[in-house]
Amino acid sequence: MKLLLGCVTLTLAAGLAGTSQAEEDGVTWKARDTDSCFVATKQGKTLGVYRSTAHPNKPYLEQFFTPAGIQVLLDSPADHVHHHGLMFAVSVDDVSYWEESERGGRQTNVETKGADHGVLSQTLHWIDPQGHTKLNEQRRIQLSQTDDATWLTWQSTLTTPESIDQVVLGGSHYYGLGMRFIRAFDATATFRFPERSVSESVRGSEKLTRANWVACIGKVDDKPVTAVMFSHPNNVRHPAWCFTMDKPFAYQSATLNLWKQPLTLKRDAPLELTFGVALLDGDIPVEQINSLYAQWLKSLADSPATSSLPRSSK
């Protein structure tokens, strides 16, 4: 079974003919000497920070910056210590890799390395509390930045070990690619979707909305910031179920509706996932996000092997 969840690019230009992505973007990942983090920079400017080892139970993107330098991710707040910036987790055979408890699982780093085109690649084992590997993951994270946006492509290929015939992926209504925002968003966050999207209330301010994309608009020192997630139309169960909440804190995630429809992953049938997030300075309207979504789809169709990100829209 193959599943594709969308990422995002923010551009109105077409293609990269005649220019390599490394030459165009100049984004590099380097290991930081003081800890297990890898830092992505472009011309001396930090775009993101990725914690490559489980901290304590999973690797994740710890920091993510807009073009103006505003950092939007919150790591392990006291109210939910298992919320780590931008993270990906689900349950496997009723063992949660989202929550962090003695009964939960752990995503263990096997190898992490930087590559060309602003790509960080990682091999992970998902290990249950008894020490058994339940999933293997090949994770690929690509960062880029133009004058108007910073974007990230998150790709994960999940497979079972050879000794396991199948596993069942499940979890709560918010499991998937989750994004916990900084405290400044808590008092200001609003969410935006394509026209005619239908939402389902789950509890409190928590909602699930079937949509091609979801955008969270918050303010930092009275400056608006927009964070967008897109979903690809080739996804299983497309459009995605977008989880959002604004009280008591701001959160959004792209989910597979696993709480109602568990997904069976069989041996020799990899599950390929692609997620994405883009950050813009400013309050971006629906019409512009729709246009950006169309351009993103075209960029993937033009370069599906590398998920090459087009140039600036300026």
N, C-alpha and C positions, 0 to 999 in steps of 0.2 A: 504494500500500500504506500502511496506517495502523497505527501501533504506539503503544500507550499503556502507559507504565511508571509505576507508582504513586508517589505522594508519601505524605505522612502528615499527619494532624491528630490531635490528642490532646484529645478532648472527649467529653462525654456529653450535651451540650445540643443542641437542634435549631434550625437556621436562624438567619437574621439579619433576620427580619421587622421592618421599621420602623426599622432602624438601618443606616447605611452602614458598610462595613468600616473606612474611614478613621476614622470617629468612634469605632468600637468599639476599634480597636487603636492608632491614633495612631502607626503605624510610618512613618518617613520615611527615604529614602535621600538622602545629600548627598555630593557630591564633596569629597575631601580636598585641600587646597591643596598639600600637600607631595609628593604622588605621584599615581598613576593610580587610587587606590582610592576606592570608594564605601562609605560607612559607614551601616548601618541602625541607627536608634535608636528607642526608645520612651520617652517621658517622661525623656529624658536618659540612658537606659540603653542600652548597646551590645548589639545582638543578633548582628550579623555584619559582616564586612568582606569586600568583593568587589574583587579586583584586575582591573580592566576591560581592561587591555592585556596582550598576550602577555608572559609573564615566565618563561623567555624565549620559549616557544613556544605558550602557551595562557593565556587568562584562567581564573580559578577563585575559589572562595570560600576566603579565606585564614584567616579566624577565624569561629568559631561558638560561641555561649555558651549554657549552660543557664540556666534562670531564676535559679539561685543565683549565676551569674556565672562558672562554670567553663568555660574555653576548651578545646576538645577536638581541634583540627586541628593537624597538623604540616606545615610548608611546607619543601620541598626539603632533606630530611636528607642527610647525607653518604653514607649507604648507597644511597640512590636519589634523586638530585637532581631527577629528573623527577616525583617525587611531590609534588603541590601541593594540600594541604588536601583540599577536595572539588572534584573535577574531572571533566569528561566528555570522553572521547576514544575513537576507534576507528581502524582502518586504512581507507584508501580506495584501492582499486586497488593493494593491497600496499604502500602508503606509510603508515607509522605516524604518527599524530598524538598518540600516547601517549608514546612514547619521545622523547627530545630529542637528536638527532644530526644530522650533515650530511645523512643520508639521510632524515630525518624531515620531516613537514609542519608547518605553522604555522597557528594560528587567529588571524586578524588582525581587530582591532576596527575596525568602520566607524563605528558610533555607539552610544553608551550614554547612557541617560537614565532618571531616576526618574519614577514615575507615582503615581497614587492607589493606595490599598489595600496599601501596602508593597511595590509592584512595581518591580523594576528591569528595563528592557528593553534588549536589545542586539542589534545586527546584526553578524554575523561572516562573513568569508570564510575558508574552509579552503584554503590555498595550498600546492602541492607544492614540492619543492626547485627545480624549474625555473621557478617563478613563476607557474604556471597555477592559476586558481581551480577547484577540483574540487567544492566544495560551498558552498552558501550556508546560513547558519543564522540563524534568528530565535530568540533565547534570551530567556526570561522567568523571572525569579526573584522569588518572593514570600516575604517573611518575616513571621512573626507570633509573638506570645508571650502565654500566659496564665499564671496562677499556677503551674500544674503542668508546663508544657512550652514549649519553643521549637520551632517547626517551619518548614520551608522547602519550597516547591514549586518544582521546576526543570522548566521546559518548553522543549523545543527542537523546532523545525520545520526539517527538513533538505530541501533541494531541490538539484537539479543546475542549473548554468548553462544558458542556452538553447542554447549551442553543444555540449553534451554529451548524448548520448542516454541513457546510463546509467552508473552506477558500481557497484562491488561493495564492500560494507562487510564487513570481516573483522577479524582480529586475534587476540591471545592469549586464553587462557581467562579472564583477569581484566579485559579491556577493557570499558568501559561507564561507569557513574557510580561513581567510585572515591573511597574515603574513607580517608586516612592519619591515624592517631590519634597523639596526643602520647605521649611516651616513657613516661609513667606507666602507660599501657595495656599496654605491651609485656610487663610482668611479671605482669599481672593479668587480661588479657582472656579472656573466655569468650563463646561464641556460643549463641544461642537461636533455635529455629525452631518453627513450628507442630507439633503432634503428628503422628506418622507421616510426617514428611518423610524423604526418602531422599537420602543424601549419597554422592558419588563422590570418592574420593581421587585427587588429581592428582600431587602430589609433596610430600614432606615433610609439613608441616601444612596444606598448601593443599588445600581441598575446594570442590566445587561441590554445592550443595544446591538442589533444585527446591522452591520454597516461595513462598507468598503474601508472606511477609515474613522478614526476618532482623534480629536484634538483637545488638549487641555490648555486653557489660557489662564495664566497667573500673572501676578505683579511682584516685582522685586524693586524696592525703593521707588514705587509708583511707575516703574517701567514695565510695560507688558511684554510677556514672553509666551510663545506658542510652541507646544511640544506635540508632534503628530505621529501616530502609528498608522500604517497602511496595511491592507490585506490583499493578496493576489487572487484574481478570479479563478485560477486553477486549483485553489485550495479545496481539499475535502471539506464538506460542510460550509462552503462559502455562501454568503458572506460571514465573516467572523462574528463571534459574540464578544463585543467590546465591554469590558467591565469598567465601571467608573464609580467613584464616590468622592464627595467633597466635605463630608462631616463624619467624624471629628477631624479628619485629615484628608489631604488630596492624594488620590491614587488612580492609576489606570493600568489596564492590562489587556492583551489580546489573548482570547481563550478559545478552546475547542469545544466548549459545552460538555466537558467530560463529566461534570457532576450529574448530568442526566443521560449522557450517551458515552459510556466508557468505550475505549478504542483498543482493539486487540492488535498487538504487534507480533507478527510471526517471524520465526527464523528464516533467513534468506530473503526477507522482504523489508529492506530498510525504509525507515520513515524519514523523509527529507523535509526539513523545516527551514523556512527563511522568514525572519522577522526584521523589522526596521523601525527606527525612530529618527525624526528630524527636529532640530531646534532652530527657531527663528526669533530674532528680536522684533517685537511688535505684535499687534493683534491681527492675525491673518484671517480674512473673511472666507466664507464657504466657497465662493466662486473661485478664488485663487487656489484654494486647496484642491478643488476638483480639477483645475487645470494642471496643477503639479502632479496629481495622481496619474493623469493621462500620460504625462511626459515620463513619469517613472516607469509605467508599464512599457512604454516604447523602449526605454533604455535597457530593460531586462530582455526584451525580445531581440534587440540588436546585439547584445553581448551576454547571452545566458551563461556561458562557461565561466566568465570572470565576474559577473554582476557589476560590470564597469559603470561607474557613476559619471554622468555627463558634466559638462562644464557649467560655469555660473550662468544664471539667467540674465545677468546684466550685459 
